[in-house]
Amino acid sequence: MDYSFSVYEGKESINLDIDSVSLIFALEGKITVINEENKSVYSEYSFLIRRAYQPLEFIVDFKKIIILSINKLSFNRFTLFNWSDSLVNKSTDNEIIESFLSVIKSIYEDDIFSADINVIKLINYMRSNNKYKDISFLNDNLLVKEVIDYIDSNYKEPLTVSSIAKKFYVSTSYLSRIFSETMNISLLSYIRKIKIYHLAAELIFNLSPQDSWRNYGYESYETYLKNFKSVFSVSPSEFLLKYKRNRGKDYNVSDLTYIQVINLLENKKYLK
């Protein structure tokens, strides 16, 4: 399970990993967020979810926030696809906040097993929540959304920008431009990342042998290795060693933050 959290106060500079799904929680005061077109204000004890690869937003005003970032590999790996069916008619904002606060509480108490369990619950509450499903940044461009869905369903195929453009009856230059403008990442880079993330997941969880790259449309091991290094900056074997080390890293929650979290869990002021 690969996740991390950070606590920010005042005017600290905030860095969000484009490859992670992040939950940003207003522990004290409001949060003001801006992007190229909109300005949004989130009240105290509310949250926003930032999807992997979502165009950059800027958190410009806040008092104290906690950001929990879950690596996209773990987020997808621990999604229980049928779990959200039972939550269709249920608002999950409160469940998300409770699970989120329970993660922070468990980390402070050095109960990593409980923290991992609550992260899994949190992942699935997030997947069934409108704040995650509402990919408003794609609503104005159905083509980009359809291309993303196509790639996510056919990532094992030998995908190229030109083959996808042909599939959707548009020019390569137009598709490349509109995708980059919408997603803040080139289409070629997105294809490469999706393929490599799935391959990395297979390596981590021992779902397939070392030569599984052959099933992903790569013409040679050298091409696969080059793409893997371009995404993770290390070889597959080095990636596995790094992943195993990261699983054991410590997270520190301050006494004050812990007290605030405990008080919220007890008084439930976040309930809506």
C-alpha positions in Angstrom: 0.0 0.0 0.0 1.6 3.2 -1.2 0.3 6.4 0.3 1.6 9.5 2.1 0.2 12.5 3.9 1.3 16.1 4.6 0.1 18.8 6.9 0.3 22.4 5.7 -0.3 25.6 7.6 -0.6 29.2 6.3 1.2 30.1 3.1 3.4 27.0 2.8 4.1 25.9 -0.8 2.0 22.8 -1.7 3.2 20.1 -4.1 0.7 17.6 -5.5 1.9 14.5 -7.3 0.2 14.3 -10.7 0.5 10.5 -10.5 -1.5 10.2 -7.3 -5.1 10.6 -6.2 -5.2 13.2 -3.4 -7.7 14.0 -0.8 -7.4 17.6 0.6 -9.1 18.2 3.9 -9.7 21.6 5.6 -8.8 20.9 9.2 -8.9 24.6 10.1 -10.6 27.4 8.1 -11.6 27.5 4.5 -9.6 26.5 1.4 -9.6 28.6 -1.8 -8.6 26.8 -5.0 -8.2 28.4 -8.4 -7.5 27.0 -11.9 -7.4 28.6 -15.3 -11.2 29.3 -15.3 -12.7 29.0 -11.9 -12.3 29.9 -8.2 -13.7 27.6 -5.6 -14.0 27.9 -1.8 -14.3 24.9 0.5 -15.6 25.3 4.0 -13.9 24.1 7.2 -14.2 20.3 7.6 -14.9 19.8 3.9 -12.7 18.2 1.3 -11.9 18.0 -2.3 -10.5 15.1 -4.4 -7.9 15.6 -7.0 -7.7 12.8 -9.6 -4.4 11.5 -11.1 -3.5 13.5 -14.2 -6.1 16.2 -13.5 -5.0 19.6 -14.8 -3.2 21.6 -12.1 -5.1 23.6 -9.6 -3.6 26.1 -7.1 -4.5 26.2 -3.4 -4.0 29.9 -2.8 -5.6 30.4 0.6 -5.9 28.1 3.6 -5.3 28.0 7.4 -4.5 24.3 8.0 -5.0 21.4 5.6 -4.1 17.7 5.5 -3.4 16.1 2.1 -3.5 12.3 1.8 -2.0 11.1 -1.5 -2.6 7.6 -2.7 -0.4 6.3 -5.6 -2.6 5.5 -8.6 -1.3 1.8 -8.6 -2.6 1.3 -5.0 -5.8 3.3 -5.7 -6.7 1.0 -8.6 -5.4 -2.2 -7.0 -7.5 -1.8 -3.9 -10.7 -0.7 -5.6 -13.5 -3.3 -4.9 -15.4 -2.9 -8.1 -18.8 -4.2 -6.9 -18.5 -2.4 -3.5 -19.9 0.9 -4.7 -23.2 -0.8 -5.9 -24.4 -0.8 -2.3 -23.6 2.9 -1.9 -25.5 4.2 -5.0 -28.3 5.8 -3.0 -26.0 6.9 -0.1 -24.1 10.1 0.4 -20.6 9.1 1.3 -19.1 12.5 2.3 -19.3 11.7 6.0 -17.9 8.2 5.5 -15.0 9.6 3.5 -14.1 12.1 6.2 -14.5 9.5 9.0 -12.2 7.0 7.1 -9.7 9.8 6.3 -9.5 10.9 10.0 -9.2 7.3 11.1 -6.2 6.9 8.8 -4.4 9.9 10.5 -5.4 8.6 13.9 -4.0 5.1 13.2 -0.8 6.5 11.9 -0.2 8.5 15.0 -0.9 5.5 17.1 1.5 3.4 15.0 -1.3 1.0 14.0 -0.3 0.7 10.4 -2.6 -2.3 9.8 -5.6 -0.2 10.8 -4.4 2.7 8.7 -4.1 0.4 5.7 -7.6 -0.9 6.3 -9.1 2.6 6.5 -7.2 3.6 3.3 -8.9 0.8 1.5 -12.3 1.9 2.8 -11.4 5.4 1.9 -10.5 4.4 -1.7 -13.8 2.8 -2.2 -15.8 5.5 -0.6 -14.0 8.0 -2.9 -14.7 5.9 -6.0 -18.4 5.9 -5.2 -18.5 9.7 -4.5 -19.6 12.4 -6.9 -16.6 14.5 -6.0 -14.5 11.8 -7.6 -16.8 10.8 -10.5 -17.4 14.5 -11.4 -14.6 14.9 -13.9 -15.8 18.3 -14.8 -12.5 19.2 -16.5 -13.5 16.7 -19.2 -17.2 17.6 -19.5 -16.4 20.2 -22.2 -14.4 17.7 -24.3 -16.1 14.4 -24.9 -13.4 13.3 -27.3 -10.7 13.4 -24.6 -12.9 11.5 -22.2 -13.6 8.8 -24.8 -9.9 8.6 -25.7 -9.0 8.1 -22.0 -11.7 5.4 -21.6 -10.4 3.7 -24.8 -6.8 3.7 -23.5 -7.8 2.4 -20.1 -9.7 -0.5 -21.7 -7.1 -1.3 -24.3 -3.8 -0.6 -22.6 -2.3 -4.0 -23.6 -2.6 -3.2 -27.3 0.2 -1.5 -29.3 -1.4 1.9 -29.0 0.0 4.9 -30.8 -1.2 8.5 -31.2 -1.9 7.9 -34.9 -3.8 4.7 -34.3 -6.0 6.4 -31.7 -6.6 9.4 -33.9 -7.6 7.1 -36.7 -10.0 5.3 -34.4 -11.8 8.5 -33.5 -11.6 10.0 -37.0 -9.5 13.0 -36.2 -6.1 14.2 -37.2 -3.0 13.3 -35.2 -2.0 16.9 -34.6 -5.5 17.9 -33.4 -5.8 15.0 -31.0 -2.3 15.6 -29.6 -3.0 19.3 -29.1 -6.5 19.0 -27.5 -5.4 16.1 -25.2 -2.3 18.1 -24.0 -4.4 21.2 -23.4 -7.0 19.3 -21.4 -4.9 16.9 -19.5 -1.7 18.8 -19.0 0.2 15.8 -20.2 0.9 14.6 -23.8 -1.1 11.8 -25.2 2.1 9.8 -25.9 3.2 10.2 -22.2 -0.3 9.2 -21.0 -0.2 6.0 -23.0 3.3 5.2 -21.8 2.3 5.8 -18.1 -0.9 3.7 -18.3 1.0 0.8 -19.8 3.9 1.0 -17.3 1.6 1.5 -14.3 -0.2 -1.7 -15.1 3.0 -3.6 -15.7 4.5 -2.2 -12.4 1.4 -3.4 -10.6 1.9 -6.9 -12.0 5.5 -6.9 -10.8 4.6 -5.7 -7.3 1.8 -8.1 -6.7 3.4 -11.0 -8.5 0.5 -11.4 -10.9 2.6 -12.4 -13.8 6.2 -13.5 -14.7 9.0 -11.1 -15.5 8.4 -11.3 -19.2 4.8 -9.9 -18.9 6.0 -6.9 -21.0 5.4 -9.1 -24.0 1.7 -8.9 -23.4 1.7 -5.1 -23.6 2.5 -4.5 -27.3 6.2 -3.8 -26.8 8.4 -5.0 -29.7 11.4 -5.7 -27.6 12.6 -5.8 -24.0 14.8 -2.7 -24.7 11.7 -0.7 -25.7 9.9 -1.8 -22.5 13.0 -1.0 -20.4 13.3 2.5 -21.9 9.6 3.2 -21.3 9.8 1.9 -17.7 12.8 4.1 -16.9 11.2 7.1 -18.5 8.2 6.8 -16.1 9.9 5.7 -12.9 13.6 6.8 -13.6 14.8 3.3 -12.5 14.8 -0.2 -13.9 12.0 -2.7 -13.0 14.3 -4.5 -10.5 15.3 -1.2 -8.9 11.7 -0.2 -8.7 10.8 -3.3 -6.8 13.5 -2.7 -4.2 12.4 0.9 -3.9 8.8 -0.1 -3.4 9.6 -2.6 -0.7 11.7 0.1 1.2 8.9 2.6 0.9 6.4 0.3 2.5 8.3 0.5 5.7 8.7 4.2 6.0 7.5 6.1 9.0 4.9 8.9 9.0 4.8 11.5 11.8 1.6 13.1 13.0 2.1 16.0 15.5 0.4 15.9 18.9 -1.7 18.9 18.0 -3.0 17.5 14.8 -3.8 14.2 16.5 -5.8 16.0 19.2 -7.7 17.9 16.5 -8.4 14.6 14.6 -9.6 12.9 17.8 -11.9 15.8 18.7 -13.4 15.7 15.2 -14.0 11.9 15.4 -15.7 12.4 18.7 -17.8 15.5 18.2 -18.5 14.8 14.5 -18.7 18.5 13.5 -18.1 17.4 10.0 -21.4 15.6 9.7 -23.7 17.0 6.9 
